[in-house]
Amino acid sequence: MSRSERTHEERQRARRPLSTAEKAVALVGLLVLGVGCANLAKAGIAWRYAQRLTDVPMTVTWGYLVGVGAVWGAALATSAVGLLRFEPWGRIGTLATSSLYQVYVWIDHVLFAVSDYAAETWLWRAVLTMLFISVVWGVLCWPAARRLFRP
């Protein structure tokens, strides 16, 4: 097959409608990318506040908020990009980073959240955590979705 024929075939394959599994994986990728971007935004906001609000009493430092926001944002965004490109490492990376991120969120919540608001919203946070994990693991472990990531 010549190069021009392969290119035409690849273009035709790219034009076909997405399957249900591909749509579900893409939605999970966008969800994880959104969480990653939110963490990167949190890092940027914390960095900005660190320059302006130097004397505010806090349970953690501004540097901690900048660091964890940047690390989790980069990790989640990277795995989401791999997932959206249907790379095999993107699926494994998304499962790992999404799960580890939720573990981090709960450790952080237990150790550092001391406000009345944090105490009142733990049930809502638990529901969101379970929903997030269920959607990510449910879609990415679905047999039709798993087949998309085979080399």
MDTraj code that builds the backbone (N, CA, C; nanometers):
import mdtraj as md
import numpy as np

residues = "MET SER ARG SER GLU ARG THR HIS GLU GLU ARG GLN ARG ALA ARG ARG PRO LEU SER THR ALA GLU LYS ALA VAL ALA LEU VAL GLY LEU LEU VAL LEU GLY VAL GLY CYS ALA ASN LEU ALA LYS ALA GLY ILE ALA TRP ARG TYR ALA GLN ARG LEU THR ASP VAL PRO MET THR VAL THR TRP GLY TYR LEU VAL GLY VAL GLY ALA VAL TRP GLY ALA ALA LEU ALA THR SER ALA VAL GLY LEU LEU ARG PHE GLU PRO TRP GLY ARG ILE GLY THR LEU ALA THR SER SER LEU TYR GLN VAL TYR VAL TRP ILE ASP HIS VAL LEU PHE ALA VAL SER ASP TYR ALA ALA GLU THR TRP LEU TRP ARG ALA VAL LEU THR MET LEU PHE ILE SER VAL VAL TRP GLY VAL LEU CYS TRP PRO ALA ALA ARG ARG LEU PHE ARG PRO".split()
xyz = np.array([
    [0.0853, -0.1177, 0.0000],
    [0.0000, 0.0000, 0.0000],
    [0.0894, 0.1234, 0.0000],
    [0.0601, 0.2139, -0.0885],
    [0.1422, 0.3344, -0.0981],
    [0.1106, 0.4305, 0.0157],
    [0.2005, 0.5255, 0.0302],
    [0.1849, 0.6239, 0.1380],
    [0.0572, 0.7055, 0.1204],
    [0.0266, 0.7434, -0.0027],
    [-0.0940, 0.8238, -0.0258],
    [-0.2205, 0.7436, 0.0044],
    [-0.2182, 0.6129, -0.0247],
    [-0.3343, 0.5295, 0.0070],
    [-0.3514, 0.5156, 0.1577],
    [-0.2410, 0.4969, 0.2293],
    [-0.2497, 0.4874, 0.3752],
    [-0.3027, 0.6169, 0.4347],
    [-0.2559, 0.7264, 0.3829],
    [-0.3009, 0.8549, 0.4334],
    [-0.4506, 0.8711, 0.4094],
    [-0.4969, 0.8320, 0.2908],
    [-0.6396, 0.8405, 0.2606],
    [-0.7189, 0.7490, 0.3542],
    [-0.6681, 0.6289, 0.3765],
    [-0.7364, 0.5343, 0.4660],
    [-0.7409, 0.5885, 0.6089],
    [-0.6329, 0.6478, 0.6533],
    [-0.6309, 0.7062, 0.7877],
    [-0.7301, 0.8215, 0.7980],
    [-0.7392, 0.9010, 0.6914],
    [-0.8360, 1.0114, 0.6924],
    [-0.9784, 0.9580, 0.6986],
    [-1.0062, 0.8518, 0.6252],
    [-1.1404, 0.7935, 0.6274],
    [-1.1729, 0.7377, 0.7659],
    [-1.0756, 0.6737, 0.8291],
    [-1.0959, 0.6187, 0.9630],
    [-1.1209, 0.7312, 1.0633],
    [-1.0527, 0.8427, 1.0447],
    [-1.0695, 0.9554, 1.1356],
    [-1.2079, 1.0193, 1.1209],
    [-1.2705, 1.0045, 1.0065],
    [-1.4009, 1.0664, 0.9823],
    [-1.5176, 0.9826, 1.0332],
    [-1.4953, 0.8574, 1.0629],
    [-1.6070, 0.7729, 1.1049],
    [-1.6593, 0.8200, 1.2396],
    [-1.7878, 0.7989, 1.2647],
    [-1.8431, 0.8414, 1.3940],
    [-1.7818, 0.7616, 1.5085],
    [-1.7738, 0.8245, 1.6239],
    [-1.7180, 0.7578, 1.7413],
    [-1.8146, 0.6522, 1.7925],
    [-1.7589, 0.5411, 1.8375],
    [-1.8414, 0.4371, 1.8995],
    [-1.8836, 0.4833, 2.0386],
    [-1.9758, 0.4107, 2.0982],
    [-2.0212, 0.4434, 2.2336],
    [-1.9054, 0.4362, 2.3325],
    [-1.8206, 0.3354, 2.3180],
    [-1.7056, 0.3214, 2.4082],
    [-1.6093, 0.4384, 2.3916],
    [-1.5847, 0.4793, 2.2679],
    [-1.4952, 0.5928, 2.2438],
    [-1.5523, 0.7219, 2.3023],
    [-1.6831, 0.7404, 2.2902],
    [-1.7466, 0.8591, 2.3483],
    [-1.7351, 0.8581, 2.5003],
    [-1.7580, 0.7417, 2.5609],
    [-1.7494, 0.7316, 2.7070],
    [-1.6076, 0.7597, 2.7549],
    [-1.5082, 0.7043, 2.6858],
    [-1.3684, 0.7282, 2.7228],
    [-1.3344, 0.8761, 2.7054],
    [-1.3824, 0.9366, 2.5987],
    [-1.3563, 1.0793, 2.5764],
    [-1.4182, 1.1644, 2.6874],
    [-1.5383, 1.1302, 2.7309],
    [-1.6017, 1.2054, 2.8397],
    [-1.5239, 1.1907, 2.9701],
    [-1.4757, 1.0698, 2.9980],
    [-1.3933, 1.0502, 3.1178],
    [-1.2643, 1.1301, 3.1042],
    [-1.2047, 1.1288, 2.9859],
    [-1.0836, 1.2075, 2.9636],
    [-1.1068, 1.3554, 2.9872],
    [-1.2199, 1.4066, 2.9421],
    [-1.2514, 1.5481, 2.9639],
    [-1.2780, 1.5769, 3.1114],
    [-1.3425, 1.4833, 3.1804],
    [-1.3657, 1.4994, 3.3242],
    [-1.2335, 1.5078, 3.3998],
    [-1.1433, 1.4144, 3.3721],
    [-1.0137, 1.4121, 3.4405],
    [-0.9307, 1.5342, 3.4010],
    [-0.9374, 1.5732, 3.2752],
    [-0.8671, 1.6943, 3.2314],
    [-0.9212, 1.8170, 3.3044],
    [-1.0517, 1.8225, 3.3238],
    [-1.1117, 1.9332, 3.3979],
    [-1.0634, 1.9390, 3.5415],
    [-1.0541, 1.8233, 3.6068],
    [-1.0038, 1.8188, 3.7446],
    [-0.8566, 1.8604, 3.7472],
    [-0.7798, 1.8160, 3.6481],
    [-0.6395, 1.8561, 3.6403],
    [-0.6238, 2.0058, 3.6203],
    [-0.7039, 2.0630, 3.5313],
    [-0.6974, 2.2080, 3.5081],
    [-0.7413, 2.2859, 3.6317],
    [-0.8395, 2.2338, 3.7044],
    [-0.8825, 2.2994, 3.8284],
    [-0.7691, 2.3005, 3.9303],
    [-0.6916, 2.1927, 3.9364],
    [-0.5779, 2.1886, 4.0280],
    [-0.4683, 2.2847, 3.9846],
    [-0.4450, 2.2952, 3.8549],
    [-0.3467, 2.3925, 3.8067],
    [-0.3927, 2.5348, 3.8369],
    [-0.5222, 2.5600, 3.8227],
    [-0.5761, 2.6921, 3.8574],
    [-0.5607, 2.7178, 4.0066],
    [-0.5841, 2.6150, 4.0883],
    [-0.5666, 2.6288, 4.2334],
    [-0.4222, 2.6657, 4.2661],
    [-0.3282, 2.6044, 4.1964],
    [-0.1870, 2.6359, 4.2188],
    [-0.1580, 2.7812, 4.1821],
    [-0.2113, 2.8259, 4.0703],
    [-0.1903, 2.9644, 4.0287],
    [-0.2524, 3.0646, 4.1244],
    [-0.3723, 3.0352, 4.1706],
    [-0.4393, 3.1249, 4.2653],
    [-0.3639, 3.1281, 4.3978],
    [-0.3201, 3.0117, 4.4446],
    [-0.2441, 3.0067, 4.5702],
    [-0.1135, 3.0845, 4.5570],
    [-0.0473, 3.0723, 4.4431],
    [0.0767, 3.1468, 4.4215],
    [0.0495, 3.2973, 4.4256],
    [-0.0600, 3.3390, 4.3633],
    [-0.0960, 3.4813, 4.3623],
    [-0.1299, 3.5299, 4.5034],
    [-0.2080, 3.4518, 4.5776],
    [-0.2438, 3.4888, 4.7147],
    [-0.1217, 3.4894, 4.8058],
    [-0.0269, 3.4009, 4.7803],
    [0.0937, 3.3950, 4.8639],
    [0.1701, 3.5268, 4.8588],
    [0.1631, 3.5951, 4.7470],
    [0.2314, 3.7232, 4.7331],
    [0.1557, 3.8367, 4.8008],
    [0.0240, 3.8257, 4.8081],
    [-0.0580, 3.9347, 4.8615],
    [-0.0982, 3.9154, 5.0072],
    [-0.1216, 3.7924, 5.0472],
    [-0.1738, 3.7647, 5.1817],
    [-0.0696, 3.6897, 5.2641],
    [0.0349, 3.7573, 5.2992],
    [0.1464, 3.6912, 5.3677],
    [0.1199, 3.6654, 5.5154],
    [0.0296, 3.7384, 5.5780],
    [0.0093, 3.7268, 5.7226],
    [-0.1183, 3.6519, 5.7611],
    [-0.1794, 3.5812, 5.6688],
    [-0.3032, 3.5096, 5.6987],
    [-0.2697, 3.3796, 5.7720],
    [-0.3318, 3.3546, 5.8894],
    [-0.3066, 3.2280, 5.9587],
    [-0.3746, 3.1117, 5.8848],
    [-0.2978, 3.0064, 5.8580],
    [-0.3494, 2.8916, 5.7823],
    [-0.2972, 2.7626, 5.8433],
    [-0.3676, 2.6511, 5.8160],
    [-0.3210, 2.5211, 5.8648],
    [-0.2101, 2.4647, 5.7768],
    [-0.2008, 2.5104, 5.6521],
    [-0.0924, 2.4705, 5.5612],
    [-0.0337, 2.5971, 5.4999],
    [0.0832, 2.5846, 5.4434],
    [0.1483, 2.7014, 5.3834],
    [0.0991, 2.7223, 5.2402],
    [0.1212, 2.8427, 5.1904],
    [0.0885, 2.8713, 5.0510],
    [0.1716, 2.7831, 4.9580],
    [0.2966, 2.7590, 4.9952],
    [0.3825, 2.6736, 4.9133],
    [0.3269, 2.5331, 4.8977],
    [0.2697, 2.4803, 5.0054],
    [0.2062, 2.3481, 4.9994],
    [0.0914, 2.3502, 4.8986],
    [0.0071, 2.4525, 4.9051],
    [-0.1068, 2.4609, 4.8136],
    [-0.0618, 2.4758, 4.6684],
    [0.0423, 2.5555, 4.6474],
    [0.0962, 2.5708, 4.5119],
    [0.1535, 2.4379, 4.4632],
    [0.2322, 2.3731, 4.5472],
    [0.2974, 2.2479, 4.5085],
    [0.2005, 2.1359, 4.4767],
    [0.1056, 2.1106, 4.5669],
    [0.0130, 1.9995, 4.5413],
    [-0.0793, 2.0310, 4.4240],
    [-0.1178, 2.1567, 4.4084],
    [-0.2002, 2.1923, 4.2931],
    [-0.1267, 2.1696, 4.1619],
    [0.0003, 2.2080, 4.1591],
    [0.0799, 2.1907, 4.0369],
    [0.1069, 2.0433, 4.0078],
    [0.1431, 1.9674, 4.1106],
    [0.1748, 1.8250, 4.0903],
    [0.0514, 1.7474, 4.0456],
    [-0.0587, 1.7616, 4.1193],
    [-0.1797, 1.6875, 4.0820],
    [-0.2373, 1.7382, 3.9510],
    [-0.2295, 1.8668, 3.9269],
    [-0.2785, 1.9198, 3.8003],
    [-0.2016, 1.8636, 3.6822],
    [-0.0696, 1.8618, 3.6939],
    [0.0130, 1.8079, 3.5851],
    [-0.0099, 1.6584, 3.5664],
    [-0.0179, 1.5836, 3.6763],
    [-0.0376, 1.4382, 3.6672],
    [-0.1729, 1.4045, 3.6051],
    [-0.2778, 1.4692, 3.6513],
    [-0.4116, 1.4412, 3.5982],
    [-0.4248, 1.4863, 3.4533],
    [-0.3714, 1.6029, 3.4210],
    [-0.3801, 1.6522, 3.2833],
    [-0.3009, 1.5630, 3.1878],
    [-0.1835, 1.5187, 3.2300],
    [-0.1022, 1.4310, 3.1453],
    [-0.1730, 1.2990, 3.1190],
    [-0.2268, 1.2385, 3.2237],
    [-0.2966, 1.1107, 3.2039],
    [-0.4224, 1.1299, 3.1198],
    [-0.4914, 1.2425, 3.1354],
    [-0.6113, 1.2686, 3.0553],
    [-0.5770, 1.2856, 2.9077],
    [-0.4665, 1.3520, 2.8790],
    [-0.4242, 1.3672, 2.7394],
    [-0.3921, 1.2305, 2.6793],
    [-0.3239, 1.1457, 2.7548],
    [-0.2977, 1.0097, 2.7074],
    [-0.4261, 0.9321, 2.6840],
    [-0.5223, 0.9516, 2.7709],
    [-0.6515, 0.8841, 2.7562],
    [-0.7249, 0.9349, 2.6322],
    [-0.7258, 1.0646, 2.6123],
    [-0.7944, 1.1221, 2.4961],
    [-0.7279, 1.0836, 2.3645],
    [-0.5994, 1.0495, 2.3695],
    [-0.5283, 1.0024, 2.2494],
    [-0.5364, 0.8506, 2.2355],
    [-0.6078, 0.7860, 2.3281],
    [-0.6256, 0.6412, 2.3301],
    [-0.4925, 0.5669, 2.3361],
    [-0.4005, 0.6213, 2.4143],
    [-0.2724, 0.5561, 2.4394],
    [-0.2918, 0.4532, 2.5513],
    [-0.2295, 0.3352, 2.5412],
    [-0.2438, 0.2354, 2.6486],
    [-0.2002, 0.2889, 2.7851],
    [-0.0939, 0.3688, 2.7888],
    [-0.0494, 0.4238, 2.9166],
    [-0.1484, 0.5263, 2.9707],
    [-0.2288, 0.5857, 2.8839],
    [-0.3277, 0.6834, 2.9276],
    [-0.4362, 0.6205, 3.0133],
    [-0.4771, 0.4998, 2.9771],
    [-0.5789, 0.4296, 3.0559],
    [-0.5253, 0.3944, 3.1932],
    [-0.4086, 0.3307, 3.1972],
    [-0.3482, 0.2915, 3.3254],
    [-0.3152, 0.4159, 3.4075],
    [-0.2602, 0.5172, 3.3433],
    [-0.2260, 0.6404, 3.4140],
    [-0.3478, 0.7098, 3.4718],
    [-0.4569, 0.7103, 3.3978],
    [-0.5788, 0.7744, 3.4469],
    [-0.6370, 0.6979, 3.5646],
    [-0.6387, 0.5653, 3.5557],
    [-0.6870, 0.4859, 3.6693],
    [-0.6020, 0.5121, 3.7935],
    [-0.4711, 0.5150, 3.7755],
    [-0.3805, 0.5346, 3.8898],
    [-0.3904, 0.6762, 3.9460],
    [-0.3785, 0.7764, 3.8602],
    [-0.3784, 0.9140, 3.9117],
    [-0.5133, 0.9529, 3.9702],
    [-0.6216, 0.9080, 3.9095],
    [-0.7545, 0.9404, 3.9632],
    [-0.7740, 0.8797, 4.1013],
    [-0.7320, 0.7555, 4.1172],
    [-0.7468, 0.6884, 4.2471],
    [-0.6555, 0.7506, 4.3519],
    [-0.5300, 0.7706, 4.3167],
    [-0.4356, 0.8300, 4.4118],
    [-0.4748, 0.9731, 4.4472],
    [-0.5298, 1.0455, 4.3519],
    [-0.5752, 1.1818, 4.3800],
    [-0.6876, 1.1813, 4.4838],
    [-0.7804, 1.0891, 4.4711],
    [-0.8898, 1.0827, 4.5686],
    [-0.8388, 1.0414, 4.7062],
    [-0.7400, 0.9524, 4.7115],
    [-0.6783, 0.9171, 4.8403],
    [-0.6129, 1.0414, 4.9005],
    [-0.5390, 1.1158, 4.8193],
    [-0.4762, 1.2396, 4.8664],
    [-0.5808, 1.3376, 4.9191],
    [-0.6903, 1.3548, 4.8448],
    [-0.7948, 1.4500, 4.8850],
    [-0.8472, 1.4160, 5.0239],
    [-0.8693, 1.2871, 5.0503],
    [-0.9240, 1.2489, 5.1808],
    [-0.8204, 1.2594, 5.2919],
    [-0.6960, 1.2269, 5.2632],
    [-0.5905, 1.2460, 5.3645],
    [-0.5773, 1.3943, 5.3965],
    [-0.5766, 1.4772, 5.2950],
    [-0.5683, 1.6218, 5.3137],
    [-0.6890, 1.6729, 5.3926],
    [-0.8057, 1.6219, 5.3605],
    [-0.9279, 1.6645, 5.4294],
    [-0.9235, 1.6271, 5.5777],
    [-0.8810, 1.5060, 5.6063],
    [-0.8761, 1.4600, 5.7460],
    [-0.7700, 1.5361, 5.8254],
    [-0.6542, 1.5599, 5.7652],
    [-0.5443, 1.6221, 5.8387],
    [-0.5534, 1.7739, 5.8488],
    [-0.6041, 1.8403, 5.7460],
    [-0.5903, 1.9852, 5.7415],
    [-0.7208, 2.0647, 5.7374],
    [-0.8331, 2.0023, 5.7103],
    [-0.9596, 2.0765, 5.7019],
    [-1.0169, 2.0934, 5.8422],
    [-1.0135, 2.2159, 5.8932],
    [-1.0556, 2.2408, 6.0313],
    [-1.1763, 2.3336, 6.0411],
    [-1.2291, 2.3797, 5.9301],
    [-1.3411, 2.4740, 5.9358],
    [-1.4731, 2.4011, 5.9613],
    [-1.5716, 2.4764, 6.0053],
    [-1.7056, 2.4206, 6.0238],
    [-1.7641, 2.3753, 5.8906],
    [-1.7350, 2.4495, 5.7863],
    [-1.7841, 2.4140, 5.6529],
    [-1.7316, 2.2768, 5.6109],
    [-1.6043, 2.2501, 5.6359],
    [-1.5459, 2.1206, 5.6008],
    [-1.6140, 2.0079, 5.6775],
    [-1.6458, 2.0331, 5.8043],
    [-1.7130, 1.9312, 5.8847],
    [-1.8553, 1.9059, 5.8356],
    [-1.9207, 2.0087, 5.7865],
    [-2.0587, 1.9957, 5.7407],
    [-2.0703, 1.9319, 5.6028],
    [-1.9663, 1.9384, 5.5219],
    [-1.9764, 1.8925, 5.3830],
    [-1.9070, 1.7596, 5.3568],
    [-1.8666, 1.6865, 5.4588],
    [-1.7930, 1.5620, 5.4350],
    [-1.8789, 1.4594, 5.3616],
    [-2.0092, 1.4535, 5.3897],
    [-2.0956, 1.3562, 5.3228],
    [-2.1049, 1.3870, 5.1729],
    [-2.1220, 1.5141, 5.1403],
    [-2.1273, 1.5548, 5.0001],
    [-1.9955, 1.5217, 4.9299],
    [-1.8852, 1.5448, 4.9963],
    [-1.7540, 1.5129, 4.9377],
    [-1.7378, 1.3624, 4.9179],
    [-1.7889, 1.2842, 5.0120],
    [-1.7813, 1.1383, 4.9991],
    [-1.8637, 1.0900, 4.8797],
    [-1.9807, 1.1482, 4.8608],
    [-2.0649, 1.1116, 4.7465],
    [-1.9943, 1.1474, 4.6158],
    [-1.9363, 1.2660, 4.6078],
    [-1.8641, 1.3060, 4.4864],
    [-1.7436, 1.2162, 4.4598],
    [-1.6727, 1.1787, 4.5653],
    [-1.5585, 1.0886, 4.5495],
    [-1.6034, 0.9546, 4.4928],
    [-1.7078, 0.8976, 4.5507],
    [-1.7563, 0.7676, 4.5034],
    [-1.8079, 0.7768, 4.3596],
    [-1.8746, 0.8845, 4.3270],
    [-1.9239, 0.9034, 4.1909],
    [-1.8075, 0.9159, 4.0923],
    [-1.7074, 0.9953, 4.1272],
    [-1.5903, 1.0141, 4.0416],
    [-1.5183, 0.8812, 4.0177],
    [-1.4902, 0.8095, 4.1259],
    [-1.4205, 0.6806, 4.1138],
    [-1.5050, 0.5806, 4.0348],
    [-1.6345, 0.5780, 4.0605],
    [-1.7231, 0.4843, 3.9896],
    [-1.7257, 0.5119, 3.8397],
    [-1.7331, 0.6384, 3.8027],
    [-1.7369, 0.6731, 3.6602],
    [-1.6043, 0.6386, 3.5932],
    [-1.4938, 0.6800, 3.6536],
    [-1.3623, 0.6548, 3.5923],
    [-1.3359, 0.5049, 3.5809],
    [-1.3480, 0.4325, 3.6903],
    [-1.3205, 0.2890, 3.6877],
    [-1.4251, 0.2134, 3.6068],
    [-1.5514, 0.2537, 3.6179],
    [-1.6572, 0.1851, 3.5434],
    [-1.6368, 0.1934, 3.3936],
    [-1.6071, 0.3120, 3.3443],
    [-1.5879, 0.3290, 3.1999],
    [-1.4581, 0.2637, 3.1540],
    [-1.3485, 0.2870, 3.2248],
    [-1.2187, 0.2377, 3.1769],
    [-1.1997, 0.0876, 3.1964],
    [-1.2824, 0.0238, 3.2782],
    [-1.2768, -0.1220, 3.2935],
    [-1.3860, -0.1923, 3.2136],
    [-1.4680, -0.1162, 3.1456],
    [-1.5707, -0.1706, 3.0580],
    [-1.4992, -0.2438, 2.9439],
    [-1.5363, -0.3700, 2.9142],
    [-1.4637, -0.4470, 2.8119],
    [-1.4516, -0.3761, 2.6767],
    [-1.5570, -0.3088, 2.6325],
    [-1.5493, -0.2383, 2.5035],
    [-1.4470, -0.1252, 2.5085],
    [-1.4363, -0.0592, 2.6224],
    [-1.3376, 0.0486, 2.6367],
    [-1.1969, -0.0085, 2.6498],
    [-1.1825, -0.1194, 2.7198],
    [-1.0492, -0.1808, 2.7347],
    [-0.9919, -0.2207, 2.5996],
    [-1.0781, -0.2681, 2.5100],
    [-1.0308, -0.3096, 2.3769],
    [-0.9727, -0.1922, 2.2978],
    [-1.0158, -0.0716, 2.3275],
    [-0.9646, 0.0460, 2.2557],
    [-0.8173, 0.0721, 2.2839],
    [-0.7671, 0.0187, 2.3941],
    [-0.6306, 0.0487, 2.4371],
    [-0.5333, -0.0653, 2.4117],
    [-0.5761, -0.1662, 2.3427],
    [-0.4847, -0.2758, 2.3097],
    [-0.3929, -0.2319, 2.1974],
    [-0.2634, -0.2634, 2.2096],
    [-0.1690, -0.2216, 2.1039],
    [-0.1883, -0.2971, 1.9739],
])
top = md.Topology()
chain = top.add_chain()
for i, resn in enumerate(residues, 1):
    res = top.add_residue(resn, chain, resSeq=i)
    for name in ("N", "CA", "C"):
        top.add_atom(name, md.element.get_by_symbol(name[0]), res)
traj = md.Trajectory(xyz[None], top)
